[in-house]
Amino acid sequence: MAEKSLYNYRVEPQNVDFTLRATLASLGTAVLNTAGVDAHNKGFGVDILHADNHSWILSRMAMEIDRRPQQYADYTVATWINEYGRLLSTRNFTLCDTAGHEFGRAVTQWAMLDLKNRTAVDLSHVGDAHADAIVDCPSPTEKPRKIRTVAPTLHAEHRIVYSDIDFNRHVNTMRYIEMMCDLLPLERLTSPAPVRLDIHFLHESRYGQTLSIGCEERDREALFEIGTDDGTIAVRACLAWK
């Protein structure tokens, strides 16, 4: 049975907002970069999968941040996989400061994409081949919640450009999060209250399409729905502050 893997990070100036604390998107980037590096180190990264015309795509993500670390703060991200299903694998994370205090956690669920026909691949063979990567440890928080309905009252549009897309040629996860945050008032985004993000990817959106970003604000949460110009819902998400 495998053990958790640890990776070290620092909050650099490009990772902070005007409060000099790490943005939610930059912490999410560290989480997803950790997933990619750890998969590569264990022999099933996208570089290996591309040889078979496959890749990993993020299907769902939940991330909780209790406090945003300050500029130049060092922190550690621990990651582990604790289960493979037929279509999704579950990878987990905790974020700790240099004193060992946990300030964040995340649960992500990944699908394998056939890059030729853009369909999900059965993961049964992957789970069998990499059973030694499974860590016998539960997820650090509740798995990503589904957001079923959103009634937007705030709207924005965004045309997908070169800087939005990732190695799978669809919109990068953190760009979605940045688009959602850009609809919110500053007092929401700079609040010291702990925040939880749930995001569910329903369909790809790709270069050249125009996205419609809608937000429904409630008392202590904001619900989002992002659709493409052909009417397809690509993403639903929720930011909730404690």
Backbone bond lengths (Angstrom), bond angles and torsions (degrees), N, CA, C in turn:
res aa  C-N    CA-C-N  psi(-1)  N-CA   C-N-CA  omega(-1)  CA-C   N-CA-C  phi
1 M - - - 1.469 - - 1.524 109.18 -
2 A 1.317 116.38 136.84 1.463 122.10 -175.99 1.528 110.97 -77.26
3 E 1.326 115.19 170.35 1.458 122.74 175.53 1.530 109.47 -117.92
4 K 1.312 116.31 163.66 1.458 121.13 176.56 1.529 109.87 -61.80
5 S 1.335 115.45 147.42 1.460 121.66 175.55 1.521 109.26 -105.29
6 L 1.331 116.41 143.86 1.464 121.82 -176.48 1.526 110.14 -117.67
7 Y 1.338 115.70 137.30 1.462 122.05 179.14 1.523 108.78 -135.30
8 N 1.319 115.56 138.38 1.464 121.37 -174.52 1.528 111.66 -101.57
9 Y 1.336 115.11 141.27 1.463 122.29 -179.48 1.524 109.91 -136.49
10 R 1.324 114.74 163.45 1.468 122.43 171.87 1.522 108.24 -132.53
11 V 1.319 116.58 142.79 1.468 121.34 176.19 1.528 107.77 -78.97
12 E 1.312 116.16 102.29 1.461 121.76 -178.83 1.528 110.26 -86.47
13 P 1.356 117.49 163.69 1.471 120.01 -178.62 1.524 114.06 -54.72
14 Q 1.333 118.30 -33.41 1.468 119.80 179.74 1.530 112.71 -74.56
15 N 1.338 117.20 -5.62 1.463 121.60 -178.21 1.522 113.48 -97.34
16 V 1.359 118.29 -2.46 1.459 120.66 -172.97 1.519 111.13 -112.43
17 D 1.346 115.68 163.32 1.459 120.71 170.91 1.527 108.27 -102.22
18 F 1.344 117.67 -164.67 1.469 120.26 -175.34 1.526 113.21 -69.92
19 T 1.341 118.17 -9.91 1.467 120.87 174.26 1.526 111.41 -84.61
20 L 1.322 116.62 -2.80 1.470 124.44 -177.40 1.526 112.02 63.70
21 R 1.316 115.68 29.26 1.462 121.80 172.65 1.532 109.27 -118.92
22 A 1.320 115.25 151.14 1.459 120.57 -177.35 1.519 111.13 -57.89
23 T 1.315 116.67 137.28 1.456 120.66 175.92 1.527 109.42 -76.04
24 L 1.330 114.43 159.15 1.458 119.54 176.55 1.527 110.41 -60.59
25 A 1.330 116.81 -39.75 1.461 120.22 -179.32 1.519 111.84 -65.10
26 S 1.339 118.09 -37.82 1.467 119.45 -179.26 1.526 111.26 -69.75
27 L 1.329 117.57 -35.25 1.467 119.74 176.16 1.524 110.27 -69.39
28 G 1.343 116.05 -37.67 1.455 119.13 174.92 1.518 111.85 -63.89
29 T 1.328 116.52 -37.36 1.465 120.45 176.89 1.526 110.97 -61.59
30 A 1.332 116.83 -42.70 1.466 120.18 177.86 1.528 110.87 -60.91
31 V 1.329 116.41 -41.41 1.464 120.77 178.71 1.526 110.57 -61.07
32 L 1.329 116.89 -49.39 1.461 119.62 -176.51 1.527 111.80 -71.97
33 N 1.331 118.33 -34.34 1.463 120.09 173.82 1.522 111.13 -61.87
34 T 1.335 115.85 -38.74 1.463 120.43 177.29 1.521 110.61 -60.89
35 A 1.331 116.64 -41.85 1.463 120.19 178.60 1.521 110.59 -59.67
36 G 1.328 116.90 -45.10 1.459 120.61 -178.77 1.507 113.06 -65.74
37 V 1.338 116.91 -44.48 1.463 120.85 -179.62 1.529 110.66 -65.35
38 D 1.325 116.20 -42.54 1.465 118.99 -177.68 1.531 111.27 -67.70
39 A 1.336 117.28 -39.61 1.466 119.96 176.29 1.523 110.25 -62.26
40 H 1.322 116.97 -42.01 1.475 120.64 177.28 1.526 110.66 -60.82
41 N 1.337 116.24 -46.40 1.466 120.02 -177.77 1.525 112.60 -63.70
42 K 1.323 116.42 -26.30 1.464 120.37 -178.02 1.535 112.85 -97.70
43 G 1.340 116.48 3.86 1.455 119.28 171.56 1.506 116.27 91.84
44 F 1.355 117.76 11.96 1.467 118.20 176.50 1.532 110.62 -135.88
45 G 1.329 115.11 41.58 1.461 120.64 176.26 1.515 111.42 -80.89
46 V 1.342 115.69 174.53 1.469 119.63 -176.41 1.523 111.19 -64.33
47 D 1.336 118.37 -27.59 1.461 119.88 178.69 1.525 111.37 -63.06
48 I 1.331 116.47 -37.13 1.456 121.14 176.97 1.526 110.75 -74.62
49 L 1.335 116.30 -43.94 1.462 120.44 -177.16 1.528 112.09 -64.49
50 H 1.328 117.50 -32.18 1.466 120.35 -178.12 1.522 112.09 -62.21
51 A 1.325 116.80 -25.34 1.467 119.78 177.88 1.527 110.95 -62.20
52 D 1.349 117.07 -27.35 1.466 122.40 177.02 1.524 111.76 -103.46
53 N 1.335 115.70 13.92 1.476 121.58 -179.23 1.528 111.92 62.84
54 H 1.342 115.76 36.07 1.456 122.09 177.11 1.522 109.37 -120.61
55 S 1.337 116.17 164.15 1.456 121.30 174.45 1.520 108.85 -157.03
56 W 1.337 115.60 160.54 1.459 120.88 172.98 1.515 109.30 -86.03
57 I 1.342 117.06 139.69 1.463 121.05 170.46 1.525 108.48 -130.37
58 L 1.317 115.04 144.40 1.459 120.93 178.47 1.524 109.27 -78.45
59 S 1.328 116.44 125.69 1.465 121.29 179.80 1.522 111.83 -97.10
60 R 1.335 116.33 -45.10 1.466 121.29 -178.79 1.519 108.74 -146.10
61 M 1.323 115.26 152.86 1.465 119.75 -179.89 1.517 109.49 -150.58
62 A 1.310 115.77 137.42 1.464 122.75 169.32 1.523 107.20 -124.78
63 M 1.317 116.57 131.64 1.463 120.59 178.98 1.521 109.04 -137.72
64 E 1.315 116.07 131.15 1.466 122.55 177.09 1.524 109.17 -116.50
65 I 1.311 116.42 128.74 1.461 121.65 177.40 1.529 107.98 -122.92
66 D 1.322 115.95 116.60 1.473 121.33 -178.87 1.523 111.29 -78.47
67 R 1.324 116.19 -35.80 1.469 121.96 177.62 1.521 107.72 -156.64
68 R 1.320 115.82 147.65 1.457 120.47 -178.36 1.530 109.36 -95.05
69 P 1.329 118.28 121.53 1.472 120.06 -177.07 1.524 112.28 -66.31
70 Q 1.323 114.57 155.05 1.456 121.37 -177.36 1.528 111.31 -79.52
71 Q 1.335 114.16 162.88 1.465 120.89 176.06 1.526 110.85 -53.49
72 Y 1.308 115.89 136.57 1.465 126.95 179.37 1.529 113.90 74.43
73 A 1.336 117.28 2.53 1.466 118.71 176.23 1.530 109.59 -71.04
74 D 1.328 115.80 139.66 1.458 121.63 174.43 1.519 109.44 -91.81
75 Y 1.312 116.21 146.18 1.459 120.32 176.56 1.525 109.95 -152.36
76 T 1.315 115.10 165.00 1.461 122.01 -177.06 1.522 109.65 -122.28
77 V 1.314 115.96 136.27 1.460 121.99 173.92 1.522 108.54 -108.95
78 A 1.319 116.39 121.39 1.468 121.87 173.71 1.515 108.11 -98.89
79 T 1.337 116.86 140.31 1.460 120.04 -179.73 1.515 111.14 -137.78
80 W 1.323 115.47 149.40 1.459 121.20 176.12 1.523 110.59 -160.16
81 I 1.327 115.51 150.35 1.469 122.81 173.85 1.520 107.38 -99.59
82 N 1.331 117.50 131.37 1.467 117.97 179.65 1.521 113.88 -119.91
83 E 1.363 117.03 -1.94 1.453 116.76 175.13 1.523 111.37 -166.22
84 Y 1.330 114.28 150.18 1.459 122.82 169.63 1.516 108.31 -120.44
85 G 1.330 116.62 130.51 1.452 121.08 170.13 1.513 108.67 -105.14
86 R 1.321 117.02 -171.77 1.461 119.44 -179.65 1.525 110.96 -69.78
87 L 1.351 117.25 -34.52 1.457 120.18 -177.19 1.526 113.74 -117.53
88 L 1.338 117.69 -19.34 1.459 120.31 -175.78 1.527 111.34 -131.90
89 S 1.323 115.74 142.73 1.468 121.22 168.44 1.517 108.00 -111.44
90 T 1.319 116.73 149.59 1.464 121.92 -177.47 1.520 109.92 -110.55
91 R 1.318 115.65 119.56 1.464 122.20 177.47 1.529 108.05 -117.00
92 N 1.328 115.75 135.90 1.460 122.94 -173.12 1.526 111.24 -117.85
93 F 1.338 115.01 161.32 1.461 120.90 -177.64 1.534 110.30 -148.89
94 T 1.316 115.78 147.63 1.458 121.80 163.76 1.520 108.13 -130.43
95 L 1.334 116.26 146.39 1.458 122.45 178.76 1.520 107.76 -116.12
96 C 1.347 116.81 127.04 1.467 121.53 -177.28 1.519 110.38 -131.04
97 D 1.334 115.60 145.48 1.461 119.98 176.08 1.520 109.88 -80.19
98 T 1.345 116.40 -178.54 1.467 120.34 -174.87 1.528 112.73 -68.82
99 A 1.340 116.93 -17.47 1.466 120.33 176.20 1.524 111.75 -86.99
100 G 1.330 116.27 -0.80 1.459 120.24 179.78 1.510 114.80 87.50
101 H 1.338 117.52 8.24 1.460 120.92 -179.90 1.537 110.09 -85.19
102 E 1.306 116.75 126.84 1.458 121.69 179.92 1.530 109.91 -74.98
103 F 1.328 116.31 128.83 1.464 119.76 178.26 1.527 111.91 -122.51
104 G 1.329 117.44 -0.08 1.451 119.62 179.19 1.516 111.36 -164.52
105 R 1.326 115.42 162.09 1.468 121.32 179.44 1.522 108.03 -156.61
106 A 1.318 115.67 157.47 1.459 119.28 -179.84 1.520 109.98 -151.94
107 V 1.333 114.52 150.84 1.458 122.67 172.51 1.525 106.82 -128.71
108 T 1.324 116.49 125.40 1.457 121.07 -179.75 1.523 109.82 -122.89
109 Q 1.316 115.82 147.91 1.462 121.29 177.54 1.522 107.93 -125.78
110 W 1.337 114.69 127.76 1.455 122.18 -170.09 1.524 111.44 -118.22
111 A 1.326 115.48 141.83 1.462 122.08 171.48 1.525 108.19 -112.78
112 M 1.332 115.48 156.57 1.453 120.24 173.76 1.524 107.93 -100.19
113 L 1.328 116.32 130.00 1.459 122.25 -174.45 1.520 110.76 -105.97
114 D 1.328 116.22 132.07 1.459 121.68 168.86 1.531 106.57 -80.78
115 L 1.320 116.79 112.75 1.457 120.81 -172.16 1.528 113.11 -70.39
116 K 1.329 116.66 -18.56 1.463 119.20 -179.31 1.523 111.42 -77.39
117 N 1.334 116.10 -49.48 1.472 118.60 -177.63 1.526 113.25 -106.64
118 R 1.361 117.62 1.45 1.467 123.92 175.84 1.522 111.99 58.96
119 T 1.332 116.77 40.10 1.462 122.34 177.23 1.521 109.96 -120.30
120 A 1.352 115.94 158.89 1.464 121.55 -179.39 1.522 110.74 -72.93
121 V 1.335 115.42 146.83 1.462 123.38 -179.80 1.520 108.69 -103.22
122 D 1.325 116.92 142.14 1.466 121.78 174.96 1.528 108.89 -64.32
123 L 1.340 116.89 125.11 1.460 121.99 -175.92 1.528 114.03 -89.53
124 S 1.318 118.36 2.85 1.459 120.37 -175.86 1.525 111.50 -55.06
125 H 1.325 116.48 -43.37 1.467 119.47 -177.59 1.520 111.23 -70.12
126 V 1.340 116.95 -30.76 1.467 120.48 179.29 1.526 109.83 -69.30
127 G 1.346 116.31 -44.68 1.461 119.91 178.17 1.509 112.32 -59.91
128 D 1.320 116.49 -38.69 1.468 119.97 178.96 1.527 110.84 -69.55
129 A 1.335 116.69 -43.46 1.462 120.80 -175.89 1.520 112.48 -70.31
130 H 1.336 116.60 -27.81 1.470 119.67 -175.88 1.531 111.23 -121.50
131 A 1.312 116.04 34.80 1.467 120.09 178.44 1.519 111.42 -59.65
132 D 1.331 117.11 -26.91 1.464 120.42 -179.40 1.525 112.40 -73.58
133 A 1.348 117.63 -5.64 1.471 120.96 177.01 1.523 112.07 -90.47
134 I 1.327 117.59 -8.63 1.466 121.30 -178.07 1.526 110.16 -74.77
135 V 1.324 115.98 134.06 1.465 122.46 177.30 1.527 108.27 -108.57
136 D 1.305 116.07 131.10 1.466 121.39 -178.92 1.532 109.48 -81.52
137 C 1.326 114.94 73.91 1.465 121.14 -179.00 1.521 107.73 -151.13
138 P 1.321 118.67 131.81 1.470 120.26 -177.11 1.521 111.80 -69.25
139 S 1.322 115.24 165.04 1.459 120.70 175.05 1.526 109.27 -64.59
140 P 1.345 117.89 146.35 1.463 120.92 -174.49 1.520 114.21 -77.62
141 T 1.320 117.68 -8.53 1.457 122.02 176.99 1.521 108.14 -157.01
142 E 1.316 115.69 177.99 1.464 121.09 -179.86 1.533 110.67 -61.29
143 K 1.327 116.11 141.35 1.459 120.94 177.62 1.530 110.19 -61.70
144 P 1.336 116.74 162.18 1.475 119.72 -178.48 1.518 112.78 -53.38
145 R 1.324 114.93 132.54 1.460 121.49 178.84 1.524 109.78 -87.80
146 K 1.310 116.54 146.48 1.460 120.49 176.16 1.523 110.11 -83.16
147 I 1.314 115.94 137.99 1.459 121.85 173.89 1.530 106.07 -105.63
148 R 1.314 116.64 112.63 1.466 119.73 -169.64 1.519 113.65 -91.33
149 T 1.325 117.90 -36.48 1.465 119.66 -178.36 1.524 109.73 -139.30
150 V 1.314 114.80 142.38 1.461 121.82 176.55 1.528 107.52 -135.54
151 A 1.333 116.11 135.23 1.467 121.34 177.46 1.529 108.10 -117.18
152 P 1.318 117.82 83.53 1.472 121.08 -171.87 1.524 113.66 -63.57
153 T 1.331 114.17 141.60 1.464 121.39 172.12 1.529 110.86 -118.16
154 L 1.337 116.85 -13.65 1.459 122.87 175.61 1.521 107.92 -117.37
155 H 1.337 116.21 142.82 1.466 119.23 -175.22 1.527 110.46 -140.32
156 A 1.322 114.34 149.60 1.464 121.29 172.80 1.519 107.82 -152.40
157 E 1.325 115.84 160.08 1.458 121.07 175.55 1.520 109.88 -123.24
158 H 1.339 115.00 150.98 1.463 119.50 179.59 1.524 108.63 -148.65
159 R 1.325 116.55 125.55 1.461 120.63 175.09 1.524 108.72 -85.81
160 I 1.310 117.22 130.39 1.464 121.86 -176.42 1.524 109.51 -74.13
161 V 1.341 115.29 122.23 1.458 122.12 -177.59 1.529 109.95 -119.09
162 Y 1.309 115.16 177.47 1.470 122.46 -176.32 1.526 112.98 -49.79
163 S 1.337 116.66 -44.97 1.468 119.99 -174.40 1.524 113.26 -72.53
164 D 1.334 118.05 -7.75 1.464 121.50 179.52 1.528 113.30 -87.25
165 I 1.340 117.77 -21.13 1.463 119.72 -167.87 1.527 111.36 -98.87
166 D 1.345 114.57 152.71 1.464 121.00 -177.96 1.525 110.56 -109.85
167 F 1.344 116.14 -165.57 1.465 120.52 -175.20 1.524 113.14 -67.55
168 N 1.341 117.04 -15.97 1.466 120.37 174.29 1.528 112.50 -90.32
169 R 1.346 116.12 3.37 1.462 123.20 178.40 1.528 112.79 64.71
170 H 1.317 116.26 27.01 1.463 119.51 168.79 1.528 108.04 -128.30
171 V 1.335 116.20 174.77 1.470 119.73 -171.61 1.527 110.97 -64.35
172 N 1.321 115.28 132.06 1.456 122.94 178.36 1.529 110.67 -64.91
173 T 1.327 116.28 140.66 1.469 121.77 -177.62 1.525 112.42 -53.40
174 M 1.315 116.92 -46.28 1.456 119.41 -176.04 1.525 112.52 -68.85
175 R 1.330 117.20 -25.55 1.463 118.04 175.03 1.527 110.45 -66.74
176 Y 1.338 116.49 -38.62 1.467 118.54 174.66 1.530 110.17 -58.87
177 I 1.321 116.56 -45.96 1.466 120.66 -177.56 1.528 110.31 -63.07
178 E 1.327 116.94 -40.88 1.462 119.89 177.93 1.534 111.33 -64.35
179 M 1.324 116.85 -40.28 1.474 119.74 177.48 1.525 110.84 -61.22
180 M 1.344 116.49 -41.26 1.458 120.06 179.57 1.523 110.86 -66.39
181 C 1.323 116.50 -45.58 1.468 119.92 -179.40 1.523 111.73 -61.79
182 D 1.325 116.89 -33.11 1.463 120.35 -178.68 1.520 112.99 -66.16
183 L 1.328 118.15 -14.30 1.466 121.45 176.62 1.526 112.66 -87.13
184 L 1.320 117.32 -10.87 1.464 121.10 -172.07 1.525 111.69 -97.32
185 P 1.331 117.93 152.21 1.471 121.58 175.75 1.525 110.75 -68.47
186 L 1.327 116.08 153.00 1.467 121.24 -175.90 1.527 112.29 -59.36
187 E 1.348 117.34 -35.34 1.456 118.64 -177.19 1.524 111.88 -64.73
188 R 1.312 117.47 -28.68 1.464 120.78 174.38 1.532 109.85 -67.62
189 L 1.324 115.15 -48.78 1.463 121.06 -172.12 1.516 112.89 -71.47
190 T 1.332 117.60 -27.36 1.462 120.47 -178.03 1.520 112.67 -101.44
191 S 1.320 117.05 5.29 1.459 120.71 178.79 1.532 110.54 -61.55
192 P 1.355 117.28 138.26 1.467 120.02 177.07 1.527 113.27 -77.59
193 A 1.327 117.56 -3.72 1.468 120.70 -177.44 1.527 110.30 -66.34
194 P 1.329 117.60 144.64 1.470 120.81 174.71 1.525 110.02 -57.91
195 V 1.322 115.65 144.92 1.459 120.39 -176.50 1.526 109.97 -131.16
196 R 1.320 115.56 145.16 1.462 121.60 174.59 1.526 108.80 -122.30
197 L 1.327 114.96 134.09 1.452 122.74 174.68 1.525 109.20 -111.51
198 D 1.323 116.79 129.23 1.461 122.86 168.24 1.519 106.92 -119.31
199 I 1.332 116.82 128.88 1.457 120.20 -179.35 1.518 109.26 -137.92
200 H 1.322 115.37 135.31 1.460 122.87 -175.22 1.520 107.81 -128.03
201 F 1.336 116.20 120.75 1.460 121.98 -179.07 1.529 108.78 -94.50
202 L 1.320 115.89 118.36 1.460 121.49 -175.07 1.529 112.49 -99.48
203 H 1.326 116.56 -38.22 1.467 121.71 179.17 1.523 108.48 -148.45
204 E 1.305 115.53 156.36 1.460 120.33 176.08 1.532 110.38 -73.01
205 S 1.315 115.42 150.92 1.455 120.97 165.62 1.518 106.74 -128.47
206 R 1.329 115.05 140.12 1.457 118.93 -166.32 1.525 111.88 -131.71
207 Y 1.325 114.05 170.23 1.458 122.92 -175.41 1.536 111.58 -48.36
208 G 1.336 115.24 133.64 1.453 121.30 175.26 1.515 114.47 94.56
209 Q 1.343 117.40 -20.02 1.462 119.34 178.10 1.530 109.79 -75.24
210 T 1.325 115.57 159.98 1.467 121.20 173.99 1.519 108.68 -108.71
211 L 1.318 115.56 128.12 1.461 121.42 -179.39 1.517 110.77 -96.62
212 S 1.332 115.26 142.90 1.459 122.25 171.83 1.520 107.41 -109.69
213 I 1.334 116.90 116.30 1.463 121.89 -177.33 1.520 108.03 -103.82
214 G 1.332 116.78 120.86 1.454 121.79 179.28 1.509 111.31 -117.83
215 C 1.324 116.98 143.31 1.465 121.78 -178.57 1.528 110.16 -132.95
216 E 1.319 115.31 134.02 1.467 122.52 172.73 1.524 107.54 -113.44
217 E 1.322 117.34 112.05 1.461 121.56 179.80 1.523 110.43 -88.32
218 R 1.311 115.87 132.49 1.451 122.85 173.16 1.522 108.74 -120.41
219 D 1.325 117.73 -172.27 1.459 121.85 -173.34 1.525 112.00 -55.13
220 R 1.326 117.30 -57.05 1.453 120.49 -177.15 1.528 112.23 -126.74
221 E 1.323 115.85 24.22 1.449 118.60 177.40 1.523 110.57 -152.21
222 A 1.318 113.66 161.00 1.462 121.14 176.06 1.523 107.62 -131.56
223 L 1.336 115.60 126.69 1.461 122.13 179.04 1.526 108.68 -102.56
224 F 1.330 115.63 143.09 1.459 120.13 -176.55 1.525 110.62 -130.32
225 E 1.337 114.36 147.58 1.456 121.50 171.94 1.520 107.02 -139.41
226 I 1.326 115.12 126.29 1.459 120.92 -178.83 1.519 108.21 -119.16
227 G 1.328 115.62 123.62 1.455 120.81 -179.04 1.515 111.69 -122.89
228 T 1.333 116.07 160.99 1.456 121.66 178.08 1.526 109.99 -94.59
229 D 1.333 116.15 172.22 1.456 120.18 -174.69 1.524 113.73 -72.40
230 D 1.344 117.66 -6.52 1.459 119.30 174.04 1.529 112.00 -96.23
231 G 1.353 116.51 8.54 1.460 121.17 177.18 1.515 115.10 90.22
232 T 1.347 118.18 1.32 1.461 122.05 -179.66 1.521 110.55 -80.19
233 I 1.331 117.37 133.61 1.461 121.30 174.47 1.523 108.32 -80.77
234 A 1.318 116.73 120.20 1.458 121.75 -177.55 1.530 111.95 -93.90
235 V 1.331 116.73 -40.24 1.464 120.97 -172.51 1.513 110.04 -144.62
236 R 1.322 116.78 141.09 1.464 123.30 164.63 1.522 107.60 -124.93
237 A 1.317 116.86 144.54 1.463 119.81 -176.84 1.515 110.33 -154.21
238 C 1.327 114.47 164.08 1.463 121.44 177.04 1.525 109.25 -143.31
239 L 1.324 115.80 132.63 1.466 122.80 168.98 1.521 107.32 -109.82
240 A 1.327 117.20 123.75 1.454 121.42 -178.16 1.520 109.76 -127.06
241 W 1.335 116.17 131.02 1.462 121.85 -179.58 1.525 109.25 -105.34
242 K 1.320 116.62 135.31 1.465 120.41 179.37 1.514 109.56 -78.73
